[in-house]
Amino acid sequence: MFVIVSAWNNLSDTERVLPLDRKMALTLKHAGVSITVTSITDIVAFGIGGSTVSSQMKCEINSGPLIFGEVMGLGLNTITVFWRCCRQRLQILS
């Protein structure tokens, strides 16, 4: 969420005047790299943990919810930012 909001706040002045769908696309384009790197490192960490005998069961149990959480988090955070922008636009028009 923080990465997406930060990318939204760091849009240039020329990007800020674009339509909302283009601004969201640019925001996700900028934030996507950070989210992807975080997801890959989480998966690698759980993969390494899953290959050791002592914590194998814990990593196997937690890897599914971890991947589900990453996917759902990206989707829900994007929807939240979009909803917030729509509300700000409505307040400006009122």
N, C-alpha and C positions, 0 to 999 in steps of 0.2 A: 504494500500500500504506500509506504513512504517513498519508494523508488518511483512509483507512478506519479504521485503528487509532486515530487521534486522535478521530474521530467516535464510535467505540465507547467510548473512555475518557471522553468528555464526556457520556455519557448521564446523565440526572438520576437521583436515587435512586428515584423512582417508576417510571422506565423500566427500571431495572436488575432489577426483580423480575418483569418480564414474561417470557413464554416466549421461548425462543431465536429462534424464527422472527420474532416481533414485534420483538425487539431488532435482529436483522439488517436487517429492513425499515426501522426508524428510522435505523439507522446508514447504510444506503445512501441514504436520503432526505436526510440531512444532508450526506453526502459527495458525492452525485451532482452538486450544483451546481458544486463545485470541479473535479471530473473533467470535466464537460461544458465548462466555461470553458477548461480546459487543452487539451482536444481541439480546440475551435473555434479557439483561437489558433494551435495547431500547424498545423491545416489551412489557415488564412488565411496564415500565414507561408510555408508551402510553395506555396500558390497564387500569392502575390506573387513568390516566388523562381522559380516555374515560368514566370512571364510575362516574365522578363528573359532576354535572349539568352545571357548568359554562364553562368548556372547552371541553365538550363532542363532539360538532360538529367539533372543530379544530382537536382533536385527531383522530376522525373517518376519517376525510378527509386526514390527513397526515399519517395514519398508512399504507395504501396501498403503496404509493410511498416509504415509509421508508423500508418496506420489499423488494420491488423491487430493491431499491438502494443497499441494503446489498447483495442481490444475484448477481446483475450485477457487483457490485464493486469487489466482490471476483473473479468473472470470468474474468473481464477486467484487474484487477491487476495481476492475475496469467498469463494471456496472455502477459501483458507488461513485466513482469519479464522474462518470457521465451524468448520473442523476444530480449530483451536486452542481455541475455546470449548467444543467437545464434549470435548476432552481434559481441559480444566480441570474441567468438570462431572463427568467420570468420576473424576478424582483426588479431588474433594470427596466424592463418594459412597463412595469406597473407604475 
